[in-house]
Amino acid sequence: MPFGRTNKRWWMIYMQGRKLSVLLVEDSHLVADRLREAILTLPDAQLVAVVESESQAVAELKRRQVDVVVLDLHLRDGTGFGVLRAISRNEVGKTLVIVLTNHDLGEYRRAAAALGAQYFLDKMRDIERLPALLQQLASITEKAHEAPTDTEAYND
């Protein structure tokens, strides 16, 4: 689910002059290493941490504000849904979530969307799209030419 007009305007103001901070939540070391390498090649993104459990992710999100969480749903300890619940309860601030999972089920997509995930990608089919999506999120501010009104900038 991509940004709506209002969310995009808020994001443009928020990201102006900043690198996109990314938290990777992935329990497969092989996948995490592959994604780490891809994220580190992006000039406008900064990988702030890689964690492998729900509790580590929530602790990291409480410790620092990040712009984007790349989130697996099935973790060694806990689930990505628990992380989404923490984010949706505003325990960790305003964060965009990209779910990246091997479990591309309709019920998972609906549950993730209901908990606030903005994007849902299948690892087998969509993993190569992740760097481009992160770069797109990081570069949205470059396309902004007019200042939004207060209500446009901060409404969800």
Secondary structure, DSSP 8 states (H G I E B T S, - for coil): ----HHHHHHHHHHHTT--EEEEEE-S-HHHHHHHHHHHHT-TTEEEEEEE-BHHHHHHHHHHS--SEEEE-SB-SBSBHHHHHHHHHTTSS-S-EEEEEES---HHHHHHHHHTT-SEEEEHHHHGGGHHHHHHHHHHGGGG--S---HHHHH--
